Amino acid sequence: MNKFRPLMKMIIIFNENDYQYQYVACNATKKCVGAKTIYVYAWLHRTYMATEDKNSILLSDVSIEGDVVEKDKLILDAKISGDIKANVIETHSNSLINGNITSKESVLGGKIKGNISSDKIKIKKTGDIEGVLNQKTLAIEEGASLKIKTETYK
């Protein structure tokens, strides 16, 4: 019985024209016993690239001064001074946003000072919002802190 357990290192390279999946196997002594590159275009595309939901996540240790634009879903727990545009925006309790938000759907749970324009707005109980809300539908959980003006459109 071999007492060395193999370690695996997986490298996934994404670009718009070429999807690659590379696999390298090395043993515990860090001496490579073999290196093999396998291209699995169909598997990678089916598993990672064909999914409808693509999320960008900015955690609490991130601070941005400037505008943020994301075409899919943006999950924020960060500090942002600037306008934000995304298809779906979700903010968490540690987020601090000083700027306007434009999206199709917003789930807001942090401190926001700015105007929000979204088809669907949900404010969580951890939300602290100051500004003008422009929306089709609005849902507010009990406990949210609000200093807002709201306008509903069809």
Backbone hydrogen bonds, N-H to C=O, Kabsch-Sander energy under -0.5 kcal/mol:
donor,donor_aa,acceptor,acceptor_aa,energy
5,R,3,K,-0.5
7,L,26,C,-2.8
9,K,24,V,-2.0
11,I,22,Q,-1.9
13,I,11,I,-0.5
13,I,20,Q,-1.3
14,F,12,I,-0.5
20,Q,13,I,-1.7
20,Q,18,D,-0.6
22,Q,11,I,-2.3
23,Y,36,K,-0.7
24,V,9,K,-1.7
25,A,34,G,-0.7
26,C,7,L,-2.0
27,N,31,K,-1.1
30,K,27,N,-1.9
32,C,30,K,-0.7
34,G,25,A,-0.7
36,K,23,Y,-0.8
38,I,36,K,-0.6
40,V,38,I,-0.7
44,L,40,V,-2.4
45,H,41,Y,-2.6
46,R,42,A,-2.5
47,T,43,W,-2.5
48,Y,44,L,-3.0
49,M,44,L,-1.3
50,A,45,H,-2.0
54,K,52,E,-0.6
56,S,73,K,-2.5
58,L,75,I,-2.7
59,L,57,I,-0.5
62,V,59,L,-1.9
64,I,79,K,-2.8
66,G,64,I,-0.6
66,G,81,S,-2.2
68,V,83,D,-2.7
70,E,85,K,-2.6
73,K,54,K,-2.0
74,L,88,V,-2.9
75,I,56,S,-3.3
76,L,74,L,-0.5
76,L,90,E,-3.4
77,D,58,L,-2.3
79,K,62,V,-2.3
80,I,78,A,-0.6
80,I,96,L,-2.6
81,S,64,I,-2.9
82,G,80,I,-0.7
82,G,98,N,-0.8
84,I,100,N,-2.9
85,K,68,V,-2.5
86,A,102,T,-1.9
87,N,72,D,-1.4
88,V,72,D,-1.7
89,I,105,E,-2.5
90,E,74,L,-2.7
91,T,107,V,-2.8
92,H,76,L,-2.3
95,S,92,H,-1.8
96,L,78,A,-2.3
97,I,111,K,-2.9
98,N,80,I,-2.8
99,G,97,I,-0.5
99,G,113,K,-0.9
101,I,115,N,-2.8
102,T,84,I,-2.5
103,S,117,S,-2.3
104,K,87,N,-1.8
105,E,87,N,-1.6
106,S,120,K,-2.9
107,V,89,I,-2.8
108,L,106,S,-0.5
108,L,122,K,-3.1
111,K,95,S,-2.4
112,I,110,G,-0.5
112,I,128,D,-2.7
113,K,97,I,-2.7
114,G,112,I,-0.5
114,G,130,E,-2.2
116,I,132,V,-2.8
117,S,101,I,-2.9
118,S,116,I,-0.5
118,S,134,N,-2.4
119,D,103,S,-0.7
120,K,104,K,-1.6
121,I,137,T,-2.4
122,K,106,S,-2.6
123,I,139,A,-3.1
124,K,108,L,-3.2
124,K,122,K,-0.6
127,G,124,K,-2.1
128,D,110,G,-2.4
129,I,145,S,-2.3
130,E,112,I,-2.2
131,G,147,K,-1.6
133,L,149,K,-3.2
134,N,116,I,-3.0
135,Q,151,E,-2.3
136,K,118,S,-0.6
136,K,119,D,-1.7
137,T,119,D,-2.3
139,A,121,I,-2.2
141,E,123,I,-2.9
144,A,141,E,-1.5
145,S,127,G,-2.8
146,L,144,A,-0.6
147,K,129,I,-2.3
149,K,131,G,-1.6
151,E,133,L,-2.9
153,Y,135,Q,-2.1
